[in-house]
């Protein structure tokens, strides 16, 4: 039997992790990167202290020089974890051993473990937020393209899974675009509250730092590129609960889009289809299947993110000045939610870039559904002669009879004396053509596109590292639009 690697989480699977996250996101939460972040925070603390003459400059420089996980014996750290049952002390011991004897005494000077770990966790979330920001930016541009592409395509509006009135595919996608942009704005608003440091000592008084405590907090935060909070948040975990909530909103909104594509891919409807390639197998026993499994997986991931968000609310309960029940929940919940979110975003980029809208099938369905999907227009048209309420009752009776008898609705309608005596069949047919009753659909679509474009032009906050990447990179692959020779607006 082949020896097993000790990787049991689905996001670490060498076979199936691609369905749950991306290599880019997994690297953020790599064990060694997490340790390196803790060391980076310790080094930043030492340098900030040296800048304020709290510790010697030479000691801080020695700490910074040796705060490299590559210099340490990882087996000794593992053994230290078992012995001490403390998450940080074995790493600090390794750093102390790497530094010279005098400098080692100034490591972790006045900080508490949660100061270091919370601050480092915020740095992790900053990396994930940069990915989410980049991908939402990309999805917004893709939805602008899709909305404009299908702005004039008349389709069946559906309510309660039943035919309702005519609309356009562009208006449907404009709704997707507007919701996606709101989530992008939520992400921006969240950053100023979430991306903050923590440096307040054992119970939040900063006593160990003396009268230089507040200048130290500002300098420490500045070195890490984080904001300085007003007061300790060891026990106030609302920042991370908000982060998880925003991820859940983002993923839930995108899952709604994916599920709409899935529903419209039904054989009976056939109006949309997620990306397909020859070799993609839908069933081991039914060779004909072309299942919308990407869209289904997006829904799965959104539910997993929502479940982590619930843990974020559980983390709000923390006693006195602090305890570790919340922190330990967050280590799992923040990591999992972030990984799942990045996986979902990668899938949605692929889906929206490469999905197919079967325009001829859309038109066929509209033609087949007419004139019933124009029942509102029919009611108002007939109502010009017999009154709106009388027309509602008449059209209702005719529609129900048509549904039961499977006879054409206009055949039954023209048999009604109040109709036959006032209207010609041809004028009714012309009056209720679906394309004449899309209301302000085109204008609303363009209004949404123009509004989001204007806001995009005013947005300059995308991190430099995000701008350097094609926003349609999926699991290390190049932009699927660019590969087809046309590229996206950001390539």
Secondary structure, 3 states (H helix, E strand, C coil): CCCCCCCCCHHHCCCCHHHCCCHHHHHHCCHHHHHHHHHHHHHHHHHHHHHCCCCCHHHHHHHHHHCCHHHCCHHHHHHHHHHHCCCCHHHHHHHHHHCCHHHHCCCCCCCCHHHHHHHHHHHHHHHHHHHHHHHHHHHHHHHHHHHHHCCCCEEEEEECCEEEEEEEHHHHHHHHHHHHHHHHHHHHHHHHHHCECCCCCCCCCCHHHHHHHHHHHHHHHHHHCCECCCCCCCCCCHHHHHHHHHHHHHHHHHHHHHHHHHHHCCCCCCCEECCCCCCCCCCCCCCCCCCCHHHHHHHHHHHHHHHHHHHHHHCCCCCCCCCCHHHHHHHHHHHHHHHHHHHHHHHHHHHHHHCEECHHHHHHHHHHHCCHHHHHHHHHHHHHHHCHHHHHHHHHHHHHHHHHHCCCHHHHHCCCHHHHCCCCHHHHHHHCCHHHCCCCHHHHHHHHHHHHHHHHHCCCCCCHHHHCCCCCCECCECCHHHHCCCCCCCC
